[in-house]
Amino acid sequence: MRRDTIFYKLFKQFPGLLFELIDEPPAEAKDYQFESVEVKETAFRIDGVFLPPDNAVSKIVFFAEVQFQKDEDLYHRFFSELFLFLYRHSIRYEDWFGVIIFGSRSMEPSNSMIHRGLLENSQVRRVYLDELGDLRQQPLGLGLMLLTTIPEAEAVESAQFLLKLAQQQSEQAIIDLVTTIIVYKFSNLSREEIAAMLGLNLEEPRAI
């Protein structure tokens, strides 16, 4: 399943989702802009950079990394990208915050000793999606994140729950993302089969 694509779409349309994962979001959280940034002169690409609005009181830049597989070099890469970005844009920002989103705790690098000073301070938050609790007890946006982690056997019922909420709130973008996640999960099914499974009307715009 192409979770990097899903999370790019999630953060692009709803950048405020990142701030639901941290304890003290900035006052201007709703005005941040999400970008996937390539740091020039290197092979680095940062999954997500959340840029503060021009009128922000505190110029804090937020970095996000989404990880659904074991990568022993993750922390080396993440902090290298982060600090290189800050080096390139040192005048624009006053502070930074990093959020590393794991599908589960088992996907963390085995040895984090060398980065303990960074990982254990107040500027970095590690989030384990499978520890957030029941999808039905989460805000709609976080429910979308959790849907990417749910096994196929439970995914349809969970998707139907999110679709019902999204339809009640007239959130077409959420409906589109729910169906996109299910399409990725059930790539062997046709458009018609997925629509029938979710109870969607194919004549509705952007239903699948």
Disulfide bonds with the S-S distance in Angstrom:
none
